[in-house]
Amino acid sequence: MIKGIIFDFGGVFSNAHESLIGFANAAARFGHTPESLYDLLYHGPAWQAAKLGRITTTAYWREMMAALGQDPAGDLERFLADLFAGERLDANVVAIAERLHRRYPLALLSNATDNLEAVLTNRFGIRHLFRIVINSATAGVAKPDPQAYWLALEGLGLEPREALFIDDKPRNVVAAEALGIPSLHFTDAAQLARDLEARGLLASSDQ
């Protein structure tokens, strides 16, 4: 029986970091394709350091400014606003999480920089939905490392079979399932709702 749910953040609640379409305009401005911009931001050594808390959010983004030909001492807020223009939470996913929150304890397990908690609280206003937030940068461990999942399970006080894990990246789903955690591969809010309903975790009466 599922007693709690573990959500990923980027690519589930917000796809700005995952959607190549979302990076199209910024990529053109910086002389990149969306694919090469994504690779620069999230596959290089700076990202590996930032997501494990070895460098700060500010240091990471200033390094990215330099890599994109910008003055690293320039206006960081404007750079980020341009890079993530149009970023929004998926209101349908938030609504699902709010419905689940009324019945189950929720955890957030995210590979992120060290400002994730502030973003959840001050920018998006959804921190209250989660009993615990496991941020790779503050925990010092990132998915798909098994320890990251164990931290979320411990935070919820659950055994692997008692939690459901939701993530948009297949490798993270595979890692969770290898630990015995039932998992869903997220594609969009409508499919997530159908999958949760099929498991008896979400009902129309929850709305």
C-alpha positions as CSV (number, residue, x, y, z in Angstrom):
1,M,0.0,0.0,0.0
2,I,1.3,3.4,-1.0
3,K,1.6,5.7,2.1
4,G,3.6,8.6,0.6
5,I,4.7,10.2,-2.7
6,I,8.1,11.5,-3.8
7,F,8.1,14.1,-6.5
8,D,10.9,15.3,-8.7
9,F,10.8,19.1,-9.4
10,G,12.4,20.2,-12.7
11,G,10.7,18.5,-15.6
12,V,7.6,17.7,-13.5
13,F,6.5,20.9,-11.8
14,S,8.5,23.1,-14.1
15,N,10.0,22.2,-17.5
16,A,12.1,25.3,-18.1
17,H,15.3,23.3,-17.4
18,E,14.2,20.3,-19.5
19,S,12.2,21.8,-22.4
20,L,14.5,22.5,-25.4
21,I,11.6,24.6,-26.8
22,G,11.8,26.7,-23.7
23,F,15.4,27.5,-24.4
24,A,14.9,28.3,-28.1
25,N,14.9,32.1,-27.9
26,A,17.8,32.3,-25.4
27,A,19.8,29.8,-27.4
28,A,19.5,32.0,-30.5
29,R,20.6,35.1,-28.6
30,F,23.7,33.2,-27.3
31,G,24.6,31.6,-30.6
32,H,23.6,28.1,-29.6
33,T,21.1,25.5,-30.6
34,P,18.7,24.6,-27.8
35,E,20.4,21.2,-27.5
36,S,23.9,22.7,-27.2
37,L,22.7,25.3,-24.7
38,Y,21.1,22.6,-22.5
39,D,24.3,20.5,-22.7
40,L,26.4,23.5,-21.7
41,L,24.2,24.3,-18.7
42,Y,23.5,20.8,-17.4
43,H,26.1,18.4,-18.6
44,G,29.3,20.2,-17.7
45,P,31.6,20.1,-14.7
46,A,30.1,23.4,-13.3
47,W,26.7,21.8,-13.1
48,Q,28.1,18.7,-11.5
49,A,29.7,20.8,-8.8
50,A,26.6,23.0,-8.3
51,K,24.2,20.2,-7.9
52,L,26.4,18.7,-5.2
53,G,26.8,21.9,-3.3
54,R,30.5,22.3,-4.2
55,I,29.8,25.8,-5.6
56,T,27.0,28.2,-4.9
57,T,24.1,29.0,-7.2
58,T,25.6,32.5,-7.8
59,A,29.0,31.1,-8.7
60,Y,27.5,28.5,-11.0
61,W,25.4,31.1,-13.0
62,R,28.3,33.5,-13.2
63,E,30.4,30.8,-14.7
64,M,27.7,30.1,-17.2
65,M,27.6,33.8,-18.0
66,A,31.2,33.7,-18.9
67,A,30.8,30.5,-20.9
68,L,28.1,32.3,-22.9
69,G,30.3,35.3,-23.7
70,Q,28.7,37.6,-21.0
71,D,30.5,39.6,-18.4
72,P,30.5,37.4,-15.3
73,A,30.5,40.5,-13.2
74,G,27.4,41.8,-15.0
75,D,23.7,41.9,-14.0
76,L,23.0,38.3,-13.0
77,E,19.3,38.8,-12.4
78,R,18.8,40.1,-15.9
79,F,20.8,37.3,-17.3
80,L,18.6,34.7,-15.6
81,A,15.4,36.5,-16.5
82,D,16.4,36.4,-20.1
83,L,17.5,32.8,-20.0
84,F,14.3,31.6,-18.3
85,A,11.9,34.0,-19.8
86,G,8.4,32.6,-19.6
87,E,9.2,30.0,-16.9
88,R,6.0,28.9,-15.1
89,L,4.9,26.1,-12.9
90,D,2.6,23.6,-14.5
91,A,-0.7,24.6,-12.8
92,N,-2.2,21.1,-13.5
93,V,0.7,19.3,-11.7
94,V,0.4,21.7,-8.8
95,A,-3.3,20.9,-8.6
96,I,-2.6,17.2,-8.5
97,A,0.0,17.7,-5.8
98,E,-2.4,19.7,-3.7
99,R,-5.0,16.9,-4.0
100,L,-2.5,14.3,-3.0
101,H,-1.2,16.5,-0.2
102,R,-4.6,16.2,1.5
103,R,-4.2,12.4,1.7
104,Y,-0.5,11.6,1.7
105,P,2.8,13.1,3.0
106,L,4.8,14.3,0.0
107,A,8.5,14.7,-0.5
108,L,10.5,16.5,-3.1
109,L,13.7,14.9,-4.4
110,S,15.5,17.2,-6.8
111,N,18.9,17.6,-8.3
112,A,19.2,21.4,-7.9
113,T,21.4,24.3,-6.9
114,D,21.5,25.5,-3.3
115,N,18.7,28.1,-3.7
116,L,15.9,25.5,-4.4
117,E,14.2,25.9,-1.1
118,A,14.1,29.7,-1.5
119,V,12.6,29.3,-5.0
120,L,9.9,26.9,-3.7
121,T,9.0,29.3,-0.9
122,N,9.4,32.8,-2.3
123,R,8.9,32.4,-6.0
124,F,6.5,29.6,-6.5
125,G,4.8,29.3,-3.1
126,I,4.6,25.5,-3.0
127,R,7.1,24.6,-0.3
128,H,4.2,23.9,2.1
129,L,3.1,20.9,0.0
130,F,6.2,18.9,1.0
131,R,6.9,17.3,4.3
132,I,10.6,17.2,3.3
133,V,12.7,18.6,0.5
134,I,15.8,16.6,-0.5
135,N,17.9,19.0,-2.5
136,S,21.1,17.5,-4.0
137,A,23.1,20.6,-3.4
138,T,22.4,20.7,0.4
139,A,22.3,16.9,0.8
140,G,25.6,16.4,-1.1
141,V,24.1,13.5,-3.1
142,A,22.2,13.4,-6.4
143,K,19.9,11.1,-8.2
144,P,20.4,8.4,-9.4
145,D,22.6,7.6,-6.4
146,P,20.6,5.3,-4.2
147,Q,21.4,7.4,-1.1
148,A,19.3,10.2,-2.5
149,Y,16.2,8.0,-2.5
150,W,16.9,6.7,1.0
151,L,17.1,10.2,2.3
152,A,13.6,10.9,0.9
153,L,12.2,7.6,2.3
154,E,13.7,8.3,5.7
155,G,12.2,11.8,5.7
156,L,8.8,10.3,5.1
157,G,9.4,7.4,7.5
158,L,8.5,4.9,4.8
159,E,9.9,1.6,3.4
160,P,10.6,1.6,-0.4
161,R,7.4,-0.4,-1.2
162,E,5.3,2.2,0.7
163,A,6.3,5.2,-1.5
164,L,5.6,6.2,-5.0
165,F,8.3,8.0,-7.0
166,I,7.5,10.4,-9.9
167,D,10.3,11.7,-12.2
168,D,10.6,12.7,-15.9
169,K,14.0,11.1,-16.4
170,P,13.9,7.3,-17.1
171,R,17.3,6.8,-15.5
172,N,16.0,8.1,-12.2
173,V,12.9,6.0,-12.4
174,V,15.0,2.9,-13.1
175,A,17.2,3.6,-10.1
176,A,14.2,4.0,-7.8
177,E,12.6,0.8,-9.0
178,A,15.9,-1.0,-8.4
179,L,15.5,-0.1,-4.7
180,G,11.9,-1.5,-4.7
181,I,10.2,1.9,-4.9
182,P,7.1,1.8,-7.2
183,S,7.6,4.6,-9.8
184,L,5.9,6.6,-12.5
185,H,7.7,8.1,-15.5
186,F,6.2,11.6,-15.8
187,T,5.3,12.8,-19.3
188,D,2.5,15.3,-18.7
189,A,-0.1,16.2,-16.1
190,A,-3.0,14.4,-17.8
191,Q,-1.0,11.2,-18.0
192,L,0.1,11.5,-14.4
193,A,-3.5,11.9,-13.3
194,R,-4.5,8.8,-15.2
195,D,-1.6,6.8,-13.7
196,L,-2.5,7.9,-10.2
197,E,-6.2,7.1,-10.7
198,A,-5.3,3.7,-12.0
199,R,-3.4,3.0,-8.8
200,G,-6.3,4.3,-6.7
201,L,-4.3,7.2,-5.4
202,L,-6.3,10.0,-7.0
203,A,-10.1,10.1,-7.3
204,S,-12.5,12.6,-8.7
205,S,-13.9,13.2,-5.2
206,D,-10.5,14.6,-4.2
207,Q,-11.0,17.7,-6.4
